[in-house]
Amino acid sequence: TEGEEKELETVFQSLFDVGKLAPGSALARAVVRMVNNKAGLAWTSSAHTALPVSTTAQGPGAELFTNSIDNTDIAKKLKLLVAPLKTKM
C-alpha cells in the first residue's frame, strides 16, 4: 500500500543516513511485519521459544520425528538423515 511504501522509505532513509542498514534492523523488521501481514501470519513473539514442538513425518527417518521434541533438535535430526545422502553424491 502507499502507507507501507512511505513507512519503508522513511525507515530506509533514516538508517541509510547513519550507515545502519543490516539484517535485524528496523527496516528488515518492518518488511517482515508487512509481508507477514499480507500472508495472514501472526506471531506471538519475535523470538524463539524453548517449548517442545509437536512433529509428524512420513518416509525414511520418520521415527525420529514422533511426539514432541525440542525445536533445536529438528535441524540436528534432519542433518543426520541428509548427511549420508551427501556422501553418495
C-alpha positions as CSV (number, residue, x, y, z in Angstrom):
1,T,0.0,0.0,0.0
2,E,1.0,3.6,-0.3
3,G,1.3,3.9,3.5
4,E,3.5,0.8,3.7
5,E,5.7,2.2,0.9
6,K,6.1,5.5,2.8
7,E,6.9,3.7,6.0
8,L,9.7,1.7,4.3
9,E,11.1,4.8,2.6
10,T,11.2,6.7,6.0
11,V,12.9,3.8,7.8
12,F,15.3,3.2,5.0
13,Q,16.4,6.8,4.7
14,S,16.8,7.2,8.4
15,L,19.0,4.1,8.6
16,F,20.9,4.9,5.4
17,D,21.8,8.3,6.6
18,V,23.6,6.9,9.7
19,G,25.0,3.7,7.9
20,K,22.9,1.2,9.9
21,L,21.3,-1.0,7.3
22,A,21.7,-4.6,8.5
23,P,19.7,-7.8,9.0
24,G,17.5,-7.4,12.0
25,S,17.4,-3.7,11.5
26,A,14.2,-1.6,11.8
27,L,13.9,-1.8,8.0
28,A,14.2,-5.6,8.0
29,R,11.6,-5.9,10.8
30,A,9.2,-3.5,9.0
31,V,9.4,-5.5,5.8
32,V,8.9,-8.8,7.7
33,R,5.9,-7.4,9.5
34,M,4.3,-6.2,6.3
35,V,4.9,-9.5,4.4
36,N,3.6,-11.5,7.4
37,N,0.5,-9.3,7.5
38,K,-0.1,-9.7,3.7
39,A,0.3,-13.5,4.1
40,G,-2.1,-13.6,7.1
41,L,0.6,-14.8,9.5
42,A,0.8,-13.7,13.1
43,W,3.4,-14.4,15.7
44,T,3.2,-14.3,19.5
45,S,6.8,-13.4,19.8
46,S,9.6,-12.0,17.7
47,A,12.0,-14.5,19.3
48,H,12.3,-18.3,19.5
49,T,10.8,-20.1,22.5
50,A,12.2,-23.0,24.4
51,L,9.0,-25.0,24.1
52,P,8.9,-28.5,22.6
53,V,7.4,-28.8,19.1
54,S,4.9,-31.4,18.1
55,T,6.1,-33.1,14.9
56,T,5.0,-35.7,12.4
57,A,6.7,-37.2,9.4
58,Q,6.4,-39.8,6.7
59,G,9.0,-41.9,5.0
60,P,12.6,-42.9,5.9
61,G,13.6,-41.5,9.2
62,A,10.1,-40.6,10.2
63,E,10.7,-42.4,13.6
64,L,13.0,-39.5,14.5
65,F,10.1,-37.1,14.5
66,T,7.4,-38.7,16.7
67,N,5.8,-36.9,19.6
68,S,7.2,-33.7,20.9
69,I,10.8,-32.8,20.5
70,D,13.0,-29.9,21.4
71,N,12.8,-27.4,18.5
72,T,16.6,-27.2,18.2
73,D,16.7,-31.0,17.6
74,I,14.8,-30.7,14.4
75,A,17.7,-29.4,12.4
76,K,20.1,-31.9,14.1
77,K,17.8,-34.8,13.1
78,L,17.5,-33.6,9.6
79,K,21.3,-33.3,9.3
80,L,21.6,-37.0,10.5
81,L,19.2,-38.0,7.7
82,V,20.8,-35.9,4.9
83,A,24.5,-36.4,5.7
84,P,24.6,-40.0,4.3
85,L,23.0,-38.7,1.1
86,K,25.7,-36.1,0.6
87,T,28.5,-38.8,0.8
88,K,26.8,-40.7,-2.0
89,M,26.9,-37.7,-4.4
